[in-house]
Amino acid sequence: MRRCNLKTIATVVLSCFLFACGDEQLSGAVETDPGSGGNEVTELAPQPTPATFPVASNGDALLGNPDYLAISYGAWRTTVRESGAIVPSIDDHKEDMKILAAMGIKVLRTYNTQGFIGLDGKSNTENLLQAIKELKEEDASFEMYVMLGVWIDALNSWTDLDIVHDQENPGNALEIAKAKELALAYPDIVKVIAVGNEAMVAWAEYHVVPGIILGHVNDLQSWKQQSPDTADLWITSSDNFAVWAGDDANGNHREQADIKALIEAVDYISLHTYAHHDTHYDPTFKEAWKVPLSEQELSKEEQIASAMEKAYNRTLDQIAKGQTFVNSVDPTKPIHIGETGWSTVSSEMFGEGGTQAADEYKQKIFYDDMRELTNNFGASLFFFQAFDEPWKGDPNNPTHSEKHFGLIDIDGKVKYLAWDKVDTLNDLGLTRGDVSQFEASYGGDEITLLDTVLPPPFVIPVAPGEAGEFIVLSTGPFTGADAFGWEGTTWAGIDETTGILTVVPTVPAIKDWGWGAMVGDNNPRDLSDKSSIRFEIRGSTEQGNPLAEFVFGVGFQTDYGEWGSNYSVKFNDGNGYTLTEEWQTITIDIATDLPESVLQLDKVKNPLIVHHTSIDGNLTESDIQLRNISWFE
């Protein structure tokens, strides 16, 4: 079961190539309705051919060249990322560079320039570039090139102060200055500078308005012309596809004037797309990802193949949306994939009981599909990522998905998509820290791997509702809805295998107004023809939490008033219902059971809430579970 806190006031949906090699459109079957898996064909226009571009030592184009495979790279092997003794050293980077070179990788993407300083006063990125330089000096045939990331964030990011999105962190200037310094110091290695990493997309808490990115890009474009060593250096910005598609609220700041100017200013578009994340965060694709009734008798491998085709089609569709908008502004700009990837482990929303997307079998399918797509299109693919990084994600959960996107794990186990590289790594005598011998995960046995792999969740047959019934939650929430906690006060999640909603107050986070959670989509709907609400409810102690004996309410929220109006019946107040460990079926007669004199049912924003609007001294972190929630005429 997954646990995620999001504010009730906003539903966050993540969705989260440079050299023309072909002259035909690339096409594939993609969804008619986004995420549905239909049969419409999305086509990518041919990549434009730039007049100048970064080249390898032999004069070949680097980007969009399948002979120069790219990858996103992070060197951290520790559970924290901080300055000091644990900053990856030159020798650490040399180990990694030899490993990646042996796997056929020749282009890396990094994320910052001057953060995280070692005891020698050098940054992690400086150590990387020096490591590559020394390897080139030791072996003239060694090649490794870098897309140098510049970290950009808004004023007051990573503090307790209000973030000011139209002003930038003063540290951004230091990032830019170091990028210029490193590009001049290592001109045969640094071939691209990328300003910002998902620094514009609205769901990034640290996001800045596009005008800030534009200012830095224009500055770098002018600066690079001052030296012949940087004249062919490419400048870009890496961001979510929605920004480049003109679909992001922050990206569209100033009526798209700045994002359009940015498209014209960069040398190419670095686009991010994550079908993996969309299996959870996009409600429509989350449903499409599931195994439909028509496929539930197929083998597990066939069910996964069908789901991964949907992931491929979704990725192609998102690239096409970005390309359509970019071409409407400046059709001379190529598109390359700055990030996409697939996690292999998850004990939260992408694992068992969640979308069941994370595993090595699906990662290989996605990787192979993306390499074929981008090679045919003439795009570079900076697959995320080279190595697992233990510092990412939940620090208290070693199986959090963000820690497991790599091709090689922290113990030197090479994942399924790169099993064919294990002998090469060992024959070359390569090592990584304490790892002296690389091994194929699962002993290199596909049957053993497949035994651990799960298909996506099954679509559960739903009996037709009664006449006039509005189903809030049956096997899942109504279309477009999900479970959300209010302002971090409550955890709320729906088990996709049972359709059970679990609500748990987060006691340390309770506000002066109380706590709460909802199932809804924050879109008002007219339910004035309904007269009753029916649901099943129980208190669960299966996770070791105590039975909820504190007062709380179950009801709904309308779109009236500054924060909405809540209507509910009480549990555990001594006058109404009492929560027990057994399932109870509760029917609320709206006209007689709710104490409010005015019921505003024409704008019901969230048709199910669990909450309490005052602080109860008896409050405990207890599991309140509901299922089969409907409104009736």
C-alpha positions in Angstrom: 0.0 0.0 0.0 1.3 3.4 -0.8 1.3 6.5 1.4 1.4 10.0 0.0 0.4 13.4 1.4 -0.7 16.1 -1.0 -2.6 19.4 -0.3 -6.3 19.3 -0.9 -6.1 22.6 -2.7 -4.2 21.2 -5.7 -4.1 18.0 -7.6 -0.6 17.4 -8.7 -0.2 15.5 -12.0 3.2 14.6 -13.0 3.6 13.2 -15.9 6.8 13.8 -15.4 18.3 14.5 -30.2 20.5 16.7 -32.1 21.6 15.4 -35.4 19.2 14.4 -38.2 19.9 10.8 -39.2 16.6 10.0 -40.9 14.3 11.6 -43.5 11.1 9.7 -42.7 8.5 10.4 -40.1 8.6 8.1 -37.1 5.2 6.8 -36.1 3.6 4.5 -33.6 0.2 3.5 -32.3 -0.8 5.8 -29.4 -3.8 6.6 -27.4 -6.9 8.3 -28.9 -7.8 9.4 -25.4 -4.5 10.2 -23.5 -3.5 7.0 -21.7 -6.2 4.8 -23.2 -4.2 2.7 -25.5 -6.2 3.4 -28.7 -5.1 3.0 -32.3 -4.5 6.5 -33.5 -1.1 7.1 -35.0 1.2 9.8 -33.7 3.9 10.9 -36.0 7.1 12.7 -35.2 8.3 15.1 -37.9 11.9 14.5 -39.1 14.6 16.1 -36.9 16.0 19.3 -38.4 19.6 19.3 -39.4 21.6 22.0 -37.5 24.3 24.0 -39.3 26.8 23.5 -36.5 26.9 21.0 -33.6 29.2 19.6 -31.0 31.5 16.9 -32.3 33.6 14.0 -31.0 37.3 13.9 -31.4 36.9 12.2 -34.8 34.6 15.0 -36.1 31.4 13.0 -35.8 28.2 14.6 -34.4 27.8 13.7 -30.7 24.1 14.1 -30.2 21.6 12.0 -32.1 24.5 9.6 -33.0 23.8 6.0 -31.9 27.5 5.4 -31.8 27.7 7.8 -28.8 25.2 6.4 -26.3 24.3 8.8 -23.5 23.2 8.4 -19.9 22.4 10.5 -16.8 25.2 10.1 -14.3 25.4 10.6 -10.5 28.4 9.3 -8.7 27.2 9.2 -5.1 27.5 5.9 -3.3 26.4 7.1 0.1 23.0 7.4 1.8 23.5 11.2 2.1 24.7 13.8 -0.4 26.8 16.5 1.3 30.1 18.3 1.1 33.1 16.9 2.9 34.9 13.5 3.0 32.1 11.6 1.1 32.2 13.7 -2.1 33.1 11.3 -4.9 36.9 11.6 -5.6 38.8 11.6 -8.9 39.5 7.9 -8.4 35.8 7.2 -7.7 34.9 8.9 -11.0 37.7 7.0 -12.8 36.2 3.7 -11.7 32.8 4.8 -13.0 34.1 6.2 -16.3 35.9 2.9 -17.0 32.7 1.0 -16.3 30.5 3.1 -18.4 33.0 3.2 -21.3 33.1 -0.6 -21.2 29.3 -0.6 -21.5 29.4 1.6 -24.6 28.5 4.9 -23.0 30.3 7.9 -24.3 28.2 10.9 -23.2 27.2 11.9 -19.7 24.7 14.3 -18.2 25.4 16.0 -14.9 23.2 18.2 -12.7 25.3 20.9 -11.0 28.6 22.6 -11.3 29.9 23.9 -7.9 27.8 22.3 -5.2 29.1 19.6 -2.8 32.8 20.4 -2.2 35.3 17.8 -1.1 38.0 18.2 1.5 40.4 19.3 -1.3 38.2 22.2 -2.2 37.0 20.7 -5.4 33.4 20.0 -6.3 32.1 16.6 -7.4 31.7 17.9 -10.9 35.3 19.2 -11.0 36.5 15.8 -9.9 34.5 14.1 -12.7 36.0 16.3 -15.4 39.5 15.9 -14.1 39.0 12.1 -14.0 38.0 12.1 -17.6 41.0 14.3 -18.5 43.4 12.0 -16.8 41.9 8.9 -18.4 42.3 10.6 -21.8 45.9 11.3 -21.0 46.5 7.7 -20.0 44.8 6.3 -23.1 44.4 8.4 -26.2 41.5 6.3 -27.4 39.4 6.9 -24.3 36.3 9.0 -25.0 33.8 10.6 -22.7 31.9 13.8 -23.2 29.7 15.8 -20.8 26.4 17.6 -20.9 27.1 19.9 -18.0 24.1 20.6 -15.8 23.7 24.0 -14.1 21.4 23.9 -11.1 18.8 26.7 -11.0 16.2 27.3 -8.3 14.0 30.0 -7.0 14.7 32.4 -4.2 14.2 30.8 -0.7 14.1 27.2 -2.2 15.1 24.6 0.4 14.3 26.9 3.3 11.3 27.5 5.6 10.7 30.9 3.9 8.1 31.5 1.2 9.6 30.6 -2.2 9.6 33.5 -4.6 9.3 32.0 -8.1 10.0 35.1 -10.1 13.3 35.7 -8.3 16.2 33.4 -8.3 18.5 32.0 -5.7 21.8 34.0 -5.5 23.6 30.7 -5.8 22.5 30.4 -9.4 25.0 33.0 -10.5 27.8 30.8 -8.9 26.5 27.8 -10.9 26.7 29.8 -14.1 30.1 31.2 -13.4 31.5 27.7 -12.6 29.9 26.3 -15.8 31.8 28.9 -17.9 35.0 28.2 -16.0 34.7 24.4 -16.5 33.7 24.7 -20.2 36.8 26.7 -20.9 39.1 24.4 -18.8 37.8 21.2 -20.5 36.6 22.2 -24.0 37.3 18.7 -25.4 35.0 17.2 -22.8 32.2 19.7 -22.0 30.0 19.8 -25.1 26.7 21.0 -23.8 25.6 23.3 -20.9 22.1 22.7 -19.7 20.5 25.5 -17.6 18.2 24.1 -15.0 16.8 20.6 -14.3 13.0 20.6 -14.3 13.4 24.2 -13.0 10.3 25.5 -14.9 7.7 22.8 -14.5 5.0 23.9 -12.1 5.1 20.8 -9.9 8.8 21.4 -9.0 8.7 23.2 -5.7 11.8 25.2 -6.6 10.6 26.2 -10.0 11.4 29.6 -11.5 9.6 31.5 -14.2 10.9 30.9 -17.8 12.3 34.4 -18.0 15.0 33.5 -15.5 16.2 30.5 -17.5 16.0 32.7 -20.7 18.3 35.3 -19.2 21.0 32.7 -18.4 20.7 31.1 -21.8 21.1 34.4 -23.6 24.1 35.2 -21.4 25.7 31.9 -22.2 25.0 32.2 -25.9 26.8 35.5 -26.0 29.6 34.4 -23.8 30.4 31.2 -25.8 31.2 33.3 -28.9 34.1 35.0 -27.2 36.4 31.9 -27.5 36.9 29.5 -30.4 37.1 26.7 -27.8 33.4 27.2 -26.9 32.0 28.5 -30.2 30.3 25.1 -31.0 29.2 24.5 -27.4 25.5 23.9 -27.3 23.2 25.6 -24.7 19.9 24.1 -23.6 17.5 23.7 -20.7 16.2 20.4 -19.5 12.6 20.2 -18.5 9.4 18.2 -18.5 7.6 17.6 -21.8 4.6 19.7 -20.6 6.8 22.8 -20.5 8.0 22.3 -24.1 4.5 21.5 -25.2 3.1 24.8 -23.9 0.9 22.9 -21.4 2.5 23.9 -18.1 1.0 26.7 -16.1 4.4 28.1 -15.0 6.0 27.4 -18.3 3.2 29.5 -19.9 4.0 32.5 -17.6 3.6 35.8 -19.4 1.3 34.2 -22.0 4.0 32.0 -23.3 6.2 34.9 -24.4 9.2 33.8 -22.4 9.0 30.0 -23.2 8.7 30.9 -26.9 11.7 33.2 -26.6 13.6 30.4 -24.8 12.8 27.9 -27.6 14.3 30.3 -30.0 17.4 31.0 -27.8 18.5 27.4 -27.0 20.4 25.2 -29.5 18.1 22.3 -28.9 15.3 21.1 -26.6 16.2 18.7 -23.8 12.9 17.0 -23.0 11.9 14.8 -20.0 9.2 12.2 -20.2 8.4 9.5 -17.5 5.7 7.0 -18.4 6.9 5.1 -15.3 5.8 8.0 -13.0 2.6 8.4 -15.0 1.5 4.9 -14.0 0.7 6.5 -10.6 0.5 10.3 -10.9 -1.6 10.6 -14.0 -5.1 9.3 -13.2 -6.0 8.5 -16.8 -2.9 6.6 -17.6 -3.0 4.9 -14.2 -6.2 3.3 -15.3 -5.0 2.6 -18.9 -1.9 0.9 -17.4 -4.0 -1.8 -15.7 -4.6 -5.2 -17.3 -8.0 -5.0 -19.0 -10.6 -7.7 -18.7 -9.8 -8.9 -22.2 -6.1 -9.7 -21.3 -6.5 -11.2 -17.9 -6.3 -14.8 -19.3 -3.0 -14.1 -21.1 0.4 -15.0 -19.7 2.1 -12.6 -17.4 4.7 -11.9 -20.0 2.0 -11.0 -22.6 0.2 -8.8 -20.0 3.4 -6.9 -19.3 4.2 -6.6 -23.1 0.9 -5.0 -23.6 1.4 -2.6 -20.7 4.9 -1.6 -21.9 3.5 -0.9 -25.4 1.2 1.6 -23.7 4.2 3.1 -21.9 6.1 3.4 -25.3 3.0 5.0 -26.9 2.6 7.4 -24.1 6.3 8.5 -24.4 6.0 8.9 -28.1 2.8 11.0 -27.7 4.5 13.3 -25.1 7.5 13.8 -27.4 5.2 14.6 -30.3 3.3 17.1 -28.2 6.5 18.9 -27.3 7.7 18.8 -30.9 4.4 20.2 -32.2 4.7 23.3 -30.0 8.4 23.7 -30.5 8.0 23.5 -34.3 5.2 26.1 -34.1 7.8 28.5 -32.6 11.1 27.4 -34.2 11.1 24.4 -36.5 15.0 24.5 -36.7 15.3 23.2 -33.1 16.0 19.5 -32.6 14.7 17.6 -29.7 16.7 15.2 -27.5 15.6 13.2 -24.5 17.2 14.7 -21.5 15.7 12.2 -19.2 13.5 9.1 -19.1 14.0 6.0 -17.1 12.4 3.1 -15.2 12.9 2.1 -11.6 13.5 -1.6 -10.7 12.5 -1.6 -7.0 9.7 0.0 -5.1 7.9 -0.6 -1.8 5.7 2.5 -2.3 3.4 3.5 -5.1 5.2 1.7 -7.9 5.6 -1.7 -6.2 3.3 -4.5 -5.0 -0.2 -3.1 -4.2 0.6 0.0 -6.2 1.1 0.2 -10.0 3.5 -2.7 -9.9 5.6 -1.0 -12.6 9.0 -1.2 -10.9 11.2 -4.2 -11.8 14.2 -5.1 -13.9 12.1 -6.9 -16.6 10.0 -3.9 -17.4 13.1 -1.6 -17.2 14.8 -3.6 -20.0 11.7 -3.5 -22.2 11.4 0.2 -21.8 15.2 0.8 -22.3 15.3 -1.3 -25.5 12.2 0.5 -26.8 13.6 3.9 -26.0 16.9 3.2 -27.6 15.2 2.0 -30.8 12.9 5.0 -30.8 15.6 7.6 -30.4 18.1 5.9 -32.7 15.5 5.9 -35.5 14.4 9.5 -34.8 18.0 10.7 -34.6 17.9 11.8 -31.0 20.2 11.2 -28.0 18.7 9.4 -25.1 20.1 10.3 -21.7 18.6 7.3 -19.9 18.2 7.8 -16.2 20.5 6.5 -14.8 23.9 4.9 -14.7 24.1 3.7 -11.1 21.7 3.4 -8.2 22.1 6.3 -5.8 21.2 5.5 -2.1 20.8 9.1 -1.1 17.7 9.7 -3.1 14.1 9.3 -2.1 12.9 8.5 1.4 16.0 8.3 3.7 14.2 5.7 5.9 13.2 3.4 3.1 16.0 1.6 1.3 13.6 0.2 -1.2 12.2 3.6 -2.3 11.9 3.7 -6.1 14.0 6.8 -6.5 17.0 4.9 -5.3 16.8 2.2 -7.9 16.8 3.7 -11.4 20.3 2.6 -12.2 21.7 0.0 -14.6 24.0 -1.2 -11.8 23.1 -1.3 -8.1 25.2 -0.2 -5.2 26.5 -3.8 -4.5 27.8 -4.2 -8.1 24.9 -6.3 -9.4 24.3 -5.5 -13.0 20.6 -5.4 -13.9 18.8 -7.4 -16.5 19.1 -4.9 -19.4 23.0 -5.1 -19.1 23.6 -8.7 -18.2 25.5 -9.0 -21.4 28.1 -6.6 -20.0 29.1 -8.5 -16.9 31.8 -10.6 -18.5 33.3 -7.5 -20.1 33.5 -5.6 -16.8 35.1 -8.6 -15.1 37.5 -9.4 -17.9 38.8 -5.9 -17.8 39.3 -6.2 -14.0 37.1 -3.2 -13.3 36.1 -2.4 -9.7 33.8 0.1 -7.9 34.6 0.9 -4.3 34.3 -2.3 -2.3 33.0 -4.2 -5.4 35.8 -6.3 -6.9 33.6 -8.5 -9.0 30.4 -7.6 -10.9 27.5 -10.1 -10.9 24.3 -10.4 -12.9 21.3 -9.8 -10.8 19.2 -12.8 -10.1 22.2 -15.0 -10.9 21.7 -14.1 -14.5 18.7 -16.4 -14.6 15.6 -15.0 -16.4 13.2 -17.5 -14.9 14.3 -16.5 -11.4 13.8 -12.8 -12.4 10.4 -13.5 -13.9 9.3 -15.2 -10.7 9.6 -11.9 -8.9 7.9 -9.8 -11.6 4.3 -8.6 -11.3 1.9 -7.6 -14.0 0.1 -4.3 -13.6 -3.0 -4.4 -11.4 -6.0 -6.0 -13.0 -9.1 -4.1 -13.9 -11.7 -5.4 -11.5 -15.2 -6.0 -13.0 -17.6 -3.4 -11.7 -21.3 -4.3 -11.4 -23.5 -1.6 -13.0 -24.5 1.0 -10.4 -28.1 1.5 -9.4 -30.1 3.9 -11.3 -29.1 7.4 -10.3 -26.0 6.2 -8.4 -22.8 8.3 -8.4 -19.9 6.0 -7.5 -17.2 7.7 -5.5 -15.1 4.6 -4.8 -15.6 1.0 -5.8 -12.6 -0.9 -7.2 -11.0 2.6 -7.6 -12.0 6.2 -7.4 -14.2 7.9 -10.0 -12.4 9.0 -13.2 -9.9 11.8 -12.5 -10.1 11.4 -8.7 -7.7 10.2 -6.1 -7.1 10.2 -2.3 -5.3 13.2 -0.8 -4.5 14.4 2.7 -5.1 18.0 3.5 -2.0 20.1 3.9 0.1 17.2 5.1 -2.1 16.6 8.1 -3.2 13.1 7.0 -2.0 10.2 5.0 -4.6 8.9 2.5 -4.3 6.1 0.0 -6.4 3.6 -2.0 -5.2 0.0 -2.3 -5.6 -0.7 -6.0 -6.1 -4.5 -5.4 -9.0 -4.1 -2.9 -10.4 -0.7 -3.5 -10.0 0.1 0.2 -9.4 3.7 1.2 -7.2 4.1 4.3 -7.0 7.4 6.2 -4.4 8.0 8.9 -4.1 11.3 10.8 -0.4 12.5 11.0 -0.4 13.7 14.6 2.8 15.8 14.5 1.4 17.6 11.4 -2.0 18.5 12.8 -3.0 22.2 12.2 -4.9 24.5 14.5 -8.0 23.9 12.3 -7.6 20.1 12.6 -6.9 17.5 10.0 -8.5 15.8 7.0 -8.4 13.9 3.8 -10.6 13.4 0.8 -11.5 11.4 -2.3 -12.1 13.8 -5.1 -10.7 15.9 -8.0 -11.4 19.5 -6.7 -13.9 20.0 -9.5 -17.4 21.0 -8.4 -20.3 18.8 -9.6 -24.0 19.1 -9.2 -25.3 16.3 -6.9 -28.5 18.1 -5.9 -30.6 15.2 -7.2 -29.0 12.9 -4.6 -30.6 12.2 -1.2 -28.3 9.7 0.5 -24.6 8.6 0.8 -23.7 4.9 1.5 -20.3 3.5 2.5 -18.7 0.8 4.5 -16.3 1.7 7.3 -14.1 0.0 9.9 -11.0 0.7 12.0 -8.0 -1.5 11.2 -5.3 -2.5 13.6 -3.5 -4.8 11.1 -0.6 -2.4 10.7 0.0 -2.2 14.5 -1.8 1.1 14.9 -4.4 1.5 17.7 -8.2 1.5 17.0 -9.4 5.1 16.4 -11.3 6.2 19.4 -11.1 9.9 18.8 -14.0 12.0 17.3 -14.0 12.4 13.5 -16.5 13.1 10.7 -17.3 11.4 7.4 -19.1 13.5 4.7 -18.4 15.8 1.8 -17.1 19.2 0.9 -18.8 21.9 -1.3 -17.2 24.7 -3.2 -18.8 27.4 -1.0 -16.9 29.7 1.3 -13.2 30.6 1.3 -12.0 27.1 2.1 -15.2 25.2 1.1 -17.9 24.0 3.4 -17.8 20.6 5.1 -20.8 18.5 5.9 -20.4 15.2 7.9 -21.8 12.8 10.4 -19.7 12.2 13.6 -18.1 9.0 14.8 -17.0 8.3 18.4 -18.7 11.4 19.9 -21.1 9.3 22.1 -24.1 10.5 20.2 -23.8 8.9 16.8 -21.8 6.2 15.2 -18.9 4.3 16.8 -16.0 2.9 14.9 -15.3 -0.8 15.4 -12.9 -3.3 13.8 -15.8 -4.9 11.9 -17.1 -3.5 8.6 -20.2 -1.5 9.1 -22.5 -0.2 6.3 -23.6 3.4 6.9 -26.3 5.2 5.1 -26.5 9.0 5.5 -29.9 10.5 4.8 -28.6 13.9 3.7 -31.8 15.8 4.6 -32.2 14.4 8.2 -28.7 13.2 9.3 -26.7 16.3 8.6 -27.2 19.1 11.2 -26.6 22.0 8.8 -29.7 23.9 7.8 -28.5 24.8 4.3 -27.2 22.0 2.1 -25.4 23.3 -1.0 -25.3 20.2 -3.2 -25.1 22.0 -6.6 -21.3 22.4 -6.1 -19.9 19.3 -4.4 -16.2 19.7 -4.8 -15.1 16.5 -3.0 -17.8 13.9 -2.5 -16.0 12.1 0.4 -14.1 13.6 3.2 -12.8 12.2 6.5 -11.8 14.9 9.0 -12.1 16.8 12.3 -12.0 20.5 12.5 -10.6 20.8 16.0 -7.8 19.3 17.9 -8.8 16.2 19.9 -6.5 15.4 22.8 -7.2 11.7 22.2 -6.0 11.8 18.6 -3.8 8.8 17.5 -2.3 7.7 14.3 -5.0 5.1 13.5 -6.1 3.5 10.3 -9.7 4.4 9.3 -10.8 2.4 6.3 -13.7 2.9 3.9 -14.9 1.1 0.8 -17.9 1.0 -1.6 -18.7 4.7 -1.4 -21.7 6.0 -3.4 -24.3 8.8 -3.6 -27.9 7.8 -4.5 -31.0 9.6 -5.6 
